[in-house]
Amino acid sequence: MGEGKCKVENLFKDFRKHSPLKEVRFILAVGSGKGGVGKTTVSGLLALALKEEGFSIGLWDLDFYGPNSTLLFTSEKIETIPEQEGFKPALIEGIKIMSLSFFIQEKEPLFMRGLMAGKLFQELTQRVIWGPLDFLILDLPPGTGDIFLTMLDLYFIDGFILITTPHKLALSDSLRTISILKEKRIPLLGIIKNMANLFPKDGNFSEFLEKVKVPLLYELPFLQDLAEKELLAALKETEWGKRELKNLAEKVLKRVFRFH
């Protein structure tokens, strides 16, 4: 089993060397079992936190059915101009960002079956020119559908971060995601517990952690002040924001370098 695993890892590393991902040091996937748990917001916070620590960061919005991660960083409509060698991400707040929203109008409906989404992901993987990056953060769609499975088949992921709330429905769906990650031998860096203060009875979450044997990476409370801020970069101007961004980066970096 060990020898087979090494062969698979070498295959994906070889793919990275011969793709536009060849200059990316670490690929981190951020996912959730259920939608509405704050996955995109946490992906944006993580990108901002690591950028503030001096790392070069890319953020790839892979939620093709709801591509809206750029709204966390700018209120302006971003369009990317295709070049001969591919597409270059937009540089916003010092972070390289790629999103399907660059290619469509804001109110344009997206009619895309799962297999089509997976194929589009494969094609974009070969055409998005990231350049040198310390971390590429994949903001995945919720659940374990075609884009999630294509990501597992196509990439060698250096670490997966699972986002959930303490609600029993979110925890139930998270169990399925964790099972797939373990079966595919994807390093699970830990769990980020979001909106922690909205669920005072925490028994379900404690039982969940005991069952999955995965470390609690970080806790983020729901704060009205955070919800009312139009752009995430405004957090850098508050003491709470500076402290939380630094703590989040430190926790994630500690886990990444423990695995690698």
Number of C-alpha atoms within 10 A of each C-alpha: 5 6 7 9 12 10 11 12 14 13 13 15 16 13 16 17 12 11 14 20 24 17 17 19 13 19 20 22 23 23 29 29 24 22 16 12 21 18 26 28 16 20 25 22 21 21 25 26 26 22 20 17 12 9 15 19 25 27 26 23 24 23 21 19 14 14 21 18 24 24 17 16 19 15 10 8 11 17 15 15 13 11 10 7 11 16 17 18 22 21 11 12 13 14 22 20 24 26 24 20 23 19 11 14 11 11 6 8 10 10 9 12 9 12 13 13 20 19 14 14 19 15 11 14 18 15 19 19 20 25 14 16 19 17 21 24 23 23 25 22 25 23 18 19 13 18 25 19 13 17 19 17 12 14 17 21 21 18 22 22 21 23 29 29 27 23 17 14 12 18 22 14 18 25 15 13 20 19 12 14 15 11 8 12 12 16 16 22 25 20 23 23 21 21 18 18 16 13 13 8 11 12 11 13 19 11 11 17 14 10 10 12 9 15 14 13 18 16 17 15 13 14 11 8 8 15 10 8 12 13 15 19 17 13 19 16 9 10 9 11 18 15 13 19 21 16 14 21 19 15 14 20 14 12 16 18 8 9 12 8
